[in-house]
Structure formats: C-alpha cells, structure tokens
Amino acid sequence: MLPSTLSIKVTDILNQEKSLKRTTSAERVNDVYSNVMGRYFLFGEAFNFGKMNAKNNRNAQDAIMQMMF
C-alpha cells in the first residue's frame, strides 16, 4: 500500500466574505455588491511514490547525479 496524506481545507468557515462597498456623499449613498466565492471545503489526498522502494529510489538518485556531473 502506498503512503498517503489526507487533507481538508476550509475557507470562510463563518461565511463572513461579503462584497459590499458603500460610498457616501452629501447628495447620495451608493452601495455596490459584487459576486464573490463564499464558503467552500476542499478535500485532498496525496500519494508519496518516492518511498515505495528505498533501494531503487537511491539508485535513481545516484544515476541522476552521475548524469549531472
């Protein structure tokens, strides 16, 4: 079995991302509303293929180093 890492990212968990800009002057009040991306959840899983076979991994690293120098 491959080593893996699970992750969860939550953005704007309290739903406080509001897009309202208010401009006031002596004559008027101007409110501008914009569409924004609100609350979302992101789930992920990452696999680490580098630790499947340490001996083969080391041989590959040695071969790359020999090609560089």
HTML snippet that shows the backbone in 3Dmol.js (N, CA, C, O; Angstrom):
<script src="https://3Dmol.org/build/3Dmol-min.js"></script>
<div id="view" style="width:600px;height:400px;position:relative"></div>
<script>
const pdb = `
ATOM      1  N   MET A   1       0.832  -1.174   0.000  1.00  0.00           N
ATOM      2  CA  MET A   1       0.000   0.000   0.000  1.00  0.00           C
ATOM      3  C   MET A   1       0.879   1.240   0.000  1.00  0.00           C
ATOM      4  O   MET A   1       1.888   1.287   0.704  1.00  0.00           O
ATOM      5  N   LEU A   2       0.502   2.251  -0.788  1.00  0.00           N
ATOM      6  CA  LEU A   2       1.272   3.487  -0.890  1.00  0.00           C
ATOM      7  C   LEU A   2       1.025   4.379   0.322  1.00  0.00           C
ATOM      8  O   LEU A   2      -0.098   4.459   0.819  1.00  0.00           O
ATOM      9  N   PRO A   3       2.080   5.054   0.799  1.00  0.00           N
ATOM     10  CA  PRO A   3       1.858   6.030   1.859  1.00  0.00           C
ATOM     11  C   PRO A   3       1.087   7.218   1.303  1.00  0.00           C
ATOM     12  O   PRO A   3       1.420   7.721   0.229  1.00  0.00           O
ATOM     13  N   SER A   4       0.078   7.667   2.006  1.00  0.00           N
ATOM     14  CA  SER A   4      -0.717   8.790   1.519  1.00  0.00           C
ATOM     15  C   SER A   4      -1.020   9.750   2.664  1.00  0.00           C
ATOM     16  O   SER A   4      -0.919   9.396   3.839  1.00  0.00           O
ATOM     17  N   THR A   5      -1.392  10.967   2.295  1.00  0.00           N
ATOM     18  CA  THR A   5      -1.737  12.009   3.240  1.00  0.00           C
ATOM     19  C   THR A   5      -3.102  12.568   2.864  1.00  0.00           C
ATOM     20  O   THR A   5      -3.332  12.921   1.707  1.00  0.00           O
ATOM     21  N   LEU A   6      -3.998  12.649   3.822  1.00  0.00           N
ATOM     22  CA  LEU A   6      -5.310  13.247   3.608  1.00  0.00           C
ATOM     23  C   LEU A   6      -5.286  14.679   4.116  1.00  0.00           C
ATOM     24  O   LEU A   6      -4.633  14.973   5.118  1.00  0.00           O
ATOM     25  N   SER A   7      -5.995  15.573   3.433  1.00  0.00           N
ATOM     26  CA  SER A   7      -6.043  16.961   3.875  1.00  0.00           C
ATOM     27  C   SER A   7      -7.440  17.530   3.673  1.00  0.00           C
ATOM     28  O   SER A   7      -8.181  17.107   2.786  1.00  0.00           O
ATOM     29  N   ILE A   8      -7.776  18.481   4.502  1.00  0.00           N
ATOM     30  CA  ILE A   8      -9.038  19.212   4.411  1.00  0.00           C
ATOM     31  C   ILE A   8      -8.710  20.693   4.555  1.00  0.00           C
ATOM     32  O   ILE A   8      -7.982  21.090   5.465  1.00  0.00           O
ATOM     33  N   LYS A   9      -9.251  21.507   3.655  1.00  0.00           N
ATOM     34  CA  LYS A   9      -9.069  22.948   3.730  1.00  0.00           C
ATOM     35  C   LYS A   9     -10.450  23.587   3.715  1.00  0.00           C
ATOM     36  O   LYS A   9     -11.271  23.293   2.846  1.00  0.00           O
ATOM     37  N   VAL A  10     -10.698  24.461   4.679  1.00  0.00           N
ATOM     38  CA  VAL A  10     -11.974  25.162   4.774  1.00  0.00           C
ATOM     39  C   VAL A  10     -11.689  26.652   4.662  1.00  0.00           C
ATOM     40  O   VAL A  10     -10.838  27.183   5.376  1.00  0.00           O
ATOM     41  N   THR A  11     -12.399  27.321   3.767  1.00  0.00           N
ATOM     42  CA  THR A  11     -12.218  28.752   3.588  1.00  0.00           C
ATOM     43  C   THR A  11     -13.510  29.473   3.933  1.00  0.00           C
ATOM     44  O   THR A  11     -14.591  29.037   3.539  1.00  0.00           O
ATOM     45  N   ASP A  12     -13.404  30.562   4.658  1.00  0.00           N
ATOM     46  CA  ASP A  12     -14.530  31.391   5.066  1.00  0.00           C
ATOM     47  C   ASP A  12     -15.550  30.575   5.843  1.00  0.00           C
ATOM     48  O   ASP A  12     -16.733  30.562   5.503  1.00  0.00           O
ATOM     49  N   ILE A  13     -15.095  29.900   6.879  1.00  0.00           N
ATOM     50  CA  ILE A  13     -15.949  28.976   7.626  1.00  0.00           C
ATOM     51  C   ILE A  13     -17.116  29.696   8.305  1.00  0.00           C
ATOM     52  O   ILE A  13     -18.166  29.088   8.513  1.00  0.00           O
ATOM     53  N   LEU A  14     -16.961  30.965   8.653  1.00  0.00           N
ATOM     54  CA  LEU A  14     -18.038  31.717   9.292  1.00  0.00           C
ATOM     55  C   LEU A  14     -18.878  32.505   8.280  1.00  0.00           C
ATOM     56  O   LEU A  14     -19.755  33.277   8.668  1.00  0.00           O
ATOM     57  N   ASN A  15     -18.612  32.312   7.004  1.00  0.00           N
ATOM     58  CA  ASN A  15     -19.354  32.969   5.921  1.00  0.00           C
ATOM     59  C   ASN A  15     -19.338  34.486   6.086  1.00  0.00           C
ATOM     60  O   ASN A  15     -20.378  35.137   6.001  1.00  0.00           O
ATOM     61  N   GLN A  16     -18.155  35.041   6.323  1.00  0.00           N
ATOM     62  CA  GLN A  16     -18.016  36.472   6.532  1.00  0.00           C
ATOM     63  C   GLN A  16     -17.533  37.202   5.287  1.00  0.00           C
ATOM     64  O   GLN A  16     -17.379  38.423   5.320  1.00  0.00           O
ATOM     65  N   GLU A  17     -17.294  36.501   4.209  1.00  0.00           N
ATOM     66  CA  GLU A  17     -16.829  37.143   2.978  1.00  0.00           C
ATOM     67  C   GLU A  17     -18.017  37.837   2.313  1.00  0.00           C
ATOM     68  O   GLU A  17     -18.816  37.211   1.616  1.00  0.00           O
ATOM     69  N   LYS A  18     -18.109  39.105   2.541  1.00  0.00           N
ATOM     70  CA  LYS A  18     -19.172  39.908   1.943  1.00  0.00           C
ATOM     71  C   LYS A  18     -18.525  40.907   1.000  1.00  0.00           C
ATOM     72  O   LYS A  18     -17.442  41.424   1.274  1.00  0.00           O
ATOM     73  N   SER A  19     -19.182  41.167  -0.086  1.00  0.00           N
ATOM     74  CA  SER A  19     -18.637  42.115  -1.042  1.00  0.00           C
ATOM     75  C   SER A  19     -19.601  43.292  -1.181  1.00  0.00           C
ATOM     76  O   SER A  19     -20.419  43.345  -2.099  1.00  0.00           O
ATOM     77  N   LEU A  20     -19.484  44.199  -0.276  1.00  0.00           N
ATOM     78  CA  LEU A  20     -20.298  45.410  -0.282  1.00  0.00           C
ATOM     79  C   LEU A  20     -19.367  46.596  -0.119  1.00  0.00           C
ATOM     80  O   LEU A  20     -18.573  46.658   0.820  1.00  0.00           O
ATOM     81  N   LYS A  21     -19.477  47.535  -1.046  1.00  0.00           N
ATOM     82  CA  LYS A  21     -18.690  48.755  -0.946  1.00  0.00           C
ATOM     83  C   LYS A  21     -19.672  49.923  -0.905  1.00  0.00           C
ATOM     84  O   LYS A  21     -20.460  50.109  -1.832  1.00  0.00           O
ATOM     85  N   ARG A  22     -19.623  50.693   0.152  1.00  0.00           N
ATOM     86  CA  ARG A  22     -20.547  51.816   0.313  1.00  0.00           C
ATOM     87  C   ARG A  22     -19.774  53.120   0.183  1.00  0.00           C
ATOM     88  O   ARG A  22     -18.753  53.329   0.839  1.00  0.00           O
ATOM     89  N   THR A  23     -20.285  53.987  -0.676  1.00  0.00           N
ATOM     90  CA  THR A  23     -19.715  55.316  -0.865  1.00  0.00           C
ATOM     91  C   THR A  23     -20.797  56.332  -0.509  1.00  0.00           C
ATOM     92  O   THR A  23     -21.914  56.264  -1.023  1.00  0.00           O
ATOM     93  N   THR A  24     -20.470  57.249   0.349  1.00  0.00           N
ATOM     94  CA  THR A  24     -21.454  58.254   0.750  1.00  0.00           C
ATOM     95  C   THR A  24     -20.957  59.643   0.402  1.00  0.00           C
ATOM     96  O   THR A  24     -19.759  59.926   0.430  1.00  0.00           O
ATOM     97  N   SER A  25     -21.894  60.485   0.078  1.00  0.00           N
ATOM     98  CA  SER A  25     -21.608  61.900  -0.154  1.00  0.00           C
ATOM     99  C   SER A  25     -22.792  62.694   0.386  1.00  0.00           C
ATOM    100  O   SER A  25     -23.736  62.116   0.925  1.00  0.00           O
ATOM    101  N   ALA A  26     -22.746  63.996   0.247  1.00  0.00           N
ATOM    102  CA  ALA A  26     -23.825  64.834   0.762  1.00  0.00           C
ATOM    103  C   ALA A  26     -25.133  64.589   0.013  1.00  0.00           C
ATOM    104  O   ALA A  26     -26.214  64.742   0.580  1.00  0.00           O
ATOM    105  N   GLU A  27     -25.031  64.206  -1.276  1.00  0.00           N
ATOM    106  CA  GLU A  27     -26.230  64.048  -2.089  1.00  0.00           C
ATOM    107  C   GLU A  27     -26.786  62.623  -2.117  1.00  0.00           C
ATOM    108  O   GLU A  27     -27.991  62.434  -2.281  1.00  0.00           O
ATOM    109  N   ARG A  28     -25.921  61.625  -1.957  1.00  0.00           N
ATOM    110  CA  ARG A  28     -26.404  60.252  -2.149  1.00  0.00           C
ATOM    111  C   ARG A  28     -25.552  59.236  -1.391  1.00  0.00           C
ATOM    112  O   ARG A  28     -24.464  59.536  -0.899  1.00  0.00           O
ATOM    113  N   VAL A  29     -26.096  58.020  -1.319  1.00  0.00           N
ATOM    114  CA  VAL A  29     -25.389  56.863  -0.784  1.00  0.00           C
ATOM    115  C   VAL A  29     -25.356  55.815  -1.886  1.00  0.00           C
ATOM    116  O   VAL A  29     -26.398  55.446  -2.428  1.00  0.00           O
ATOM    117  N   ASN A  30     -24.171  55.339  -2.217  1.00  0.00           N
ATOM    118  CA  ASN A  30     -24.010  54.378  -3.310  1.00  0.00           C
ATOM    119  C   ASN A  30     -23.504  53.052  -2.739  1.00  0.00           C
ATOM    120  O   ASN A  30     -22.428  53.001  -2.144  1.00  0.00           O
ATOM    121  N   ASP A  31     -24.284  51.976  -2.922  1.00  0.00           N
ATOM    122  CA  ASP A  31     -23.890  50.633  -2.491  1.00  0.00           C
ATOM    123  C   ASP A  31     -23.588  49.788  -3.715  1.00  0.00           C
ATOM    124  O   ASP A  31     -24.389  49.727  -4.648  1.00  0.00           O
ATOM    125  N   VAL A  32     -22.430  49.134  -3.712  1.00  0.00           N
ATOM    126  CA  VAL A  32     -22.036  48.261  -4.820  1.00  0.00           C
ATOM    127  C   VAL A  32     -21.837  46.853  -4.255  1.00  0.00           C
ATOM    128  O   VAL A  32     -21.012  46.648  -3.365  1.00  0.00           O
ATOM    129  N   TYR A  33     -22.594  45.887  -4.772  1.00  0.00           N
ATOM    130  CA  TYR A  33     -22.486  44.487  -4.392  1.00  0.00           C
ATOM    131  C   TYR A  33     -21.771  43.733  -5.510  1.00  0.00           C
ATOM    132  O   TYR A  33     -22.036  43.971  -6.688  1.00  0.00           O
ATOM    133  N   SER A  34     -20.877  42.837  -5.148  1.00  0.00           N
ATOM    134  CA  SER A  34     -20.160  42.035  -6.144  1.00  0.00           C
ATOM    135  C   SER A  34     -20.296  40.560  -5.803  1.00  0.00           C
ATOM    136  O   SER A  34     -20.499  40.189  -4.647  1.00  0.00           O
ATOM    137  N   ASN A  35     -20.183  39.729  -6.828  1.00  0.00           N
ATOM    138  CA  ASN A  35     -20.188  38.285  -6.605  1.00  0.00           C
ATOM    139  C   ASN A  35     -18.813  37.841  -6.139  1.00  0.00           C
ATOM    140  O   ASN A  35     -17.803  38.165  -6.763  1.00  0.00           O
ATOM    141  N   VAL A  36     -18.778  37.106  -5.053  1.00  0.00           N
ATOM    142  CA  VAL A  36     -17.523  36.558  -4.539  1.00  0.00           C
ATOM    143  C   VAL A  36     -17.734  35.095  -4.228  1.00  0.00           C
ATOM    144  O   VAL A  36     -18.859  34.644  -4.012  1.00  0.00           O
ATOM    145  N   MET A  37     -16.654  34.370  -4.209  1.00  0.00           N
ATOM    146  CA  MET A  37     -16.721  32.964  -3.838  1.00  0.00           C
ATOM    147  C   MET A  37     -16.777  32.885  -2.321  1.00  0.00           C
ATOM    148  O   MET A  37     -15.862  33.343  -1.636  1.00  0.00           O
ATOM    149  N   GLY A  38     -17.813  32.323  -1.813  1.00  0.00           N
ATOM    150  CA  GLY A  38     -18.007  32.272  -0.369  1.00  0.00           C
ATOM    151  C   GLY A  38     -17.363  31.058   0.261  1.00  0.00           C
ATOM    152  O   GLY A  38     -16.233  30.697  -0.066  1.00  0.00           O
ATOM    153  N   ARG A  39     -18.073  30.450   1.142  1.00  0.00           N
ATOM    154  CA  ARG A  39     -17.571  29.313   1.903  1.00  0.00           C
ATOM    155  C   ARG A  39     -17.388  28.097   0.998  1.00  0.00           C
ATOM    156  O   ARG A  39     -18.255  27.775   0.185  1.00  0.00           O
ATOM    157  N   TYR A  40     -16.240  27.424   1.153  1.00  0.00           N
ATOM    158  CA  TYR A  40     -16.042  26.172   0.429  1.00  0.00           C
ATOM    159  C   TYR A  40     -15.111  25.255   1.212  1.00  0.00           C
ATOM    160  O   TYR A  40     -14.304  25.694   2.030  1.00  0.00           O
ATOM    161  N   PHE A  41     -15.256  23.969   0.927  1.00  0.00           N
ATOM    162  CA  PHE A  41     -14.445  22.927   1.540  1.00  0.00           C
ATOM    163  C   PHE A  41     -13.647  22.248   0.443  1.00  0.00           C
ATOM    164  O   PHE A  41     -14.165  22.016  -0.649  1.00  0.00           O
ATOM    165  N   LEU A  42     -12.410  21.932   0.719  1.00  0.00           N
ATOM    166  CA  LEU A  42     -11.560  21.266  -0.254  1.00  0.00           C
ATOM    167  C   LEU A  42     -10.950  20.036   0.417  1.00  0.00           C
ATOM    168  O   LEU A  42     -10.262  20.139   1.433  1.00  0.00           O
ATOM    169  N   PHE A  43     -11.213  18.887  -0.167  1.00  0.00           N
ATOM    170  CA  PHE A  43     -10.672  17.630   0.349  1.00  0.00           C
ATOM    171  C   PHE A  43      -9.603  17.138  -0.613  1.00  0.00           C
ATOM    172  O   PHE A  43      -9.764  17.247  -1.828  1.00  0.00           O
ATOM    173  N   GLY A  44      -8.520  16.600  -0.086  1.00  0.00           N
ATOM    174  CA  GLY A  44      -7.455  16.124  -0.952  1.00  0.00           C
ATOM    175  C   GLY A  44      -6.765  14.894  -0.390  1.00  0.00           C
ATOM    176  O   GLY A  44      -6.816  14.604   0.806  1.00  0.00           O
ATOM    177  N   GLU A  45      -6.120  14.189  -1.299  1.00  0.00           N
ATOM    178  CA  GLU A  45      -5.309  13.040  -0.913  1.00  0.00           C
ATOM    179  C   GLU A  45      -4.055  13.071  -1.768  1.00  0.00           C
ATOM    180  O   GLU A  45      -4.128  13.192  -2.990  1.00  0.00           O
ATOM    181  N   ALA A  46      -2.916  12.962  -1.124  1.00  0.00           N
ATOM    182  CA  ALA A  46      -1.632  12.983  -1.823  1.00  0.00           C
ATOM    183  C   ALA A  46      -0.923  11.659  -1.591  1.00  0.00           C
ATOM    184  O   ALA A  46      -0.888  11.150  -0.471  1.00  0.00           O
ATOM    185  N   PHE A  47      -0.360  11.110  -2.651  1.00  0.00           N
ATOM    186  CA  PHE A  47       0.392   9.864  -2.570  1.00  0.00           C
ATOM    187  C   PHE A  47       1.871  10.168  -2.656  1.00  0.00           C
ATOM    188  O   PHE A  47       2.286  11.035  -3.426  1.00  0.00           O
ATOM    189  N   ASN A  48       2.669   9.466  -1.878  1.00  0.00           N
ATOM    190  CA  ASN A  48       4.113   9.631  -1.902  1.00  0.00           C
ATOM    191  C   ASN A  48       4.711   8.392  -2.573  1.00  0.00           C
ATOM    192  O   ASN A  48       4.861   7.341  -1.949  1.00  0.00           O
ATOM    193  N   PHE A  49       5.049   8.538  -3.864  1.00  0.00           N
ATOM    194  CA  PHE A  49       5.593   7.418  -4.617  1.00  0.00           C
ATOM    195  C   PHE A  49       7.086   7.224  -4.363  1.00  0.00           C
ATOM    196  O   PHE A  49       7.648   6.200  -4.752  1.00  0.00           O
ATOM    197  N   GLY A  50       7.735   8.194  -3.715  1.00  0.00           N
ATOM    198  CA  GLY A  50       9.172   8.130  -3.512  1.00  0.00           C
ATOM    199  C   GLY A  50       9.614   7.140  -2.448  1.00  0.00           C
ATOM    200  O   GLY A  50      10.808   6.858  -2.347  1.00  0.00           O
ATOM    201  N   LYS A  51       8.714   6.611  -1.662  1.00  0.00           N
ATOM    202  CA  LYS A  51       9.106   5.721  -0.588  1.00  0.00           C
ATOM    203  C   LYS A  51       8.642   4.293  -0.823  1.00  0.00           C
ATOM    204  O   LYS A  51       8.545   3.514   0.125  1.00  0.00           O
ATOM    205  N   MET A  52       8.356   3.941  -2.057  1.00  0.00           N
ATOM    206  CA  MET A  52       7.897   2.586  -2.340  1.00  0.00           C
ATOM    207  C   MET A  52       9.033   1.583  -2.167  1.00  0.00           C
ATOM    208  O   MET A  52       8.848   0.517  -1.580  1.00  0.00           O
ATOM    209  N   ASN A  53      10.217   1.936  -2.686  1.00  0.00           N
ATOM    210  CA  ASN A  53      11.363   1.041  -2.589  1.00  0.00           C
ATOM    211  C   ASN A  53      12.600   1.910  -2.419  1.00  0.00           C
ATOM    212  O   ASN A  53      13.083   2.499  -3.387  1.00  0.00           O
ATOM    213  N   ALA A  54      13.109   1.994  -1.212  1.00  0.00           N
ATOM    214  CA  ALA A  54      14.201   2.911  -0.894  1.00  0.00           C
ATOM    215  C   ALA A  54      15.461   2.591  -1.687  1.00  0.00           C
ATOM    216  O   ALA A  54      16.174   3.514  -2.083  1.00  0.00           O
ATOM    217  N   LYS A  55      15.763   1.319  -1.935  1.00  0.00           N
ATOM    218  CA  LYS A  55      16.978   0.954  -2.661  1.00  0.00           C
ATOM    219  C   LYS A  55      16.906   1.429  -4.113  1.00  0.00           C
ATOM    220  O   LYS A  55      17.862   2.019  -4.616  1.00  0.00           O
ATOM    221  N   ASN A  56      15.790   1.179  -4.785  1.00  0.00           N
ATOM    222  CA  ASN A  56      15.632   1.645  -6.164  1.00  0.00           C
ATOM    223  C   ASN A  56      15.612   3.159  -6.237  1.00  0.00           C
ATOM    224  O   ASN A  56      16.133   3.741  -7.188  1.00  0.00           O
ATOM    225  N   ASN A  57      15.025   3.797  -5.256  1.00  0.00           N
ATOM    226  CA  ASN A  57      14.981   5.251  -5.222  1.00  0.00           C
ATOM    227  C   ASN A  57      16.396   5.809  -5.117  1.00  0.00           C
ATOM    228  O   ASN A  57      16.730   6.774  -5.805  1.00  0.00           O
ATOM    229  N   ARG A  58      17.223   5.222  -4.274  1.00  0.00           N
ATOM    230  CA  ARG A  58      18.610   5.681  -4.114  1.00  0.00           C
ATOM    231  C   ARG A  58      19.397   5.458  -5.401  1.00  0.00           C
ATOM    232  O   ARG A  58      20.202   6.309  -5.779  1.00  0.00           O
ATOM    233  N   ASN A  59      19.183   4.337  -6.079  1.00  0.00           N
ATOM    234  CA  ASN A  59      19.861   4.075  -7.350  1.00  0.00           C
ATOM    235  C   ASN A  59      19.474   5.112  -8.396  1.00  0.00           C
ATOM    236  O   ASN A  59      20.324   5.558  -9.166  1.00  0.00           O
ATOM    237  N   ALA A  60      18.213   5.498  -8.433  1.00  0.00           N
ATOM    238  CA  ALA A  60      17.759   6.507  -9.388  1.00  0.00           C
ATOM    239  C   ALA A  60      18.393   7.859  -9.076  1.00  0.00           C
ATOM    240  O   ALA A  60      18.804   8.574  -9.991  1.00  0.00           O
ATOM    241  N   GLN A  61      18.477   8.213  -7.811  1.00  0.00           N
ATOM    242  CA  GLN A  61      19.117   9.473  -7.434  1.00  0.00           C
ATOM    243  C   GLN A  61      20.593   9.483  -7.816  1.00  0.00           C
ATOM    244  O   GLN A  61      21.101  10.491  -8.307  1.00  0.00           O
ATOM    245  N   ASP A  62      21.282   8.368  -7.593  1.00  0.00           N
ATOM    246  CA  ASP A  62      22.695   8.263  -7.965  1.00  0.00           C
ATOM    247  C   ASP A  62      22.873   8.404  -9.460  1.00  0.00           C
ATOM    248  O   ASP A  62      23.813   9.062  -9.906  1.00  0.00           O
ATOM    249  N   ALA A  63      21.989   7.800 -10.253  1.00  0.00           N
ATOM    250  CA  ALA A  63      22.082   7.896 -11.719  1.00  0.00           C
ATOM    251  C   ALA A  63      21.873   9.337 -12.175  1.00  0.00           C
ATOM    252  O   ALA A  63      22.562   9.801 -13.084  1.00  0.00           O
ATOM    253  N   ILE A  64      20.955  10.034 -11.573  1.00  0.00           N
ATOM    254  CA  ILE A  64      20.729  11.440 -11.936  1.00  0.00           C
ATOM    255  C   ILE A  64      21.936  12.289 -11.589  1.00  0.00           C
ATOM    256  O   ILE A  64      22.329  13.155 -12.371  1.00  0.00           O
ATOM    257  N   MET A  65      22.528  12.054 -10.435  1.00  0.00           N
ATOM    258  CA  MET A  65      23.702  12.826 -10.042  1.00  0.00           C
ATOM    259  C   MET A  65      24.879  12.563 -10.966  1.00  0.00           C
ATOM    260  O   MET A  65      25.647  13.479 -11.260  1.00  0.00           O
ATOM    261  N   GLN A  66      25.036  11.312 -11.435  1.00  0.00           N
ATOM    262  CA  GLN A  66      26.125  10.994 -12.358  1.00  0.00           C
ATOM    263  C   GLN A  66      25.912  11.670 -13.704  1.00  0.00           C
ATOM    264  O   GLN A  66      26.883  12.073 -14.345  1.00  0.00           O
ATOM    265  N   MET A  67      24.678  11.804 -14.145  1.00  0.00           N
ATOM    266  CA  MET A  67      24.414  12.479 -15.411  1.00  0.00           C
ATOM    267  C   MET A  67      24.703  13.970 -15.315  1.00  0.00           C
ATOM    268  O   MET A  67      25.111  14.586 -16.300  1.00  0.00           O
ATOM    269  N   MET A  68      24.495  14.564 -14.129  1.00  0.00           N
ATOM    270  CA  MET A  68      24.699  15.997 -13.956  1.00  0.00           C
ATOM    271  C   MET A  68      26.173  16.359 -13.907  1.00  0.00           C
ATOM    272  O   MET A  68      26.554  17.438 -14.359  1.00  0.00           O
ATOM    273  N   PHE A  69      27.017  15.471 -13.363  1.00  0.00           N
ATOM    274  CA  PHE A  69      28.434  15.821 -13.181  1.00  0.00           C
ATOM    275  C   PHE A  69      29.325  14.946 -14.003  1.00  0.00           C
ATOM    276  O   PHE A  69      30.546  15.103 -13.970  1.00  0.00           O
TER     277      PHE A  69
END
`;
const viewer = $3Dmol.createViewer("view");
viewer.addModel(pdb, "pdb");
viewer.setStyle({}, {cartoon: {color: "spectrum"}});
viewer.zoomTo();
viewer.render();
</script>
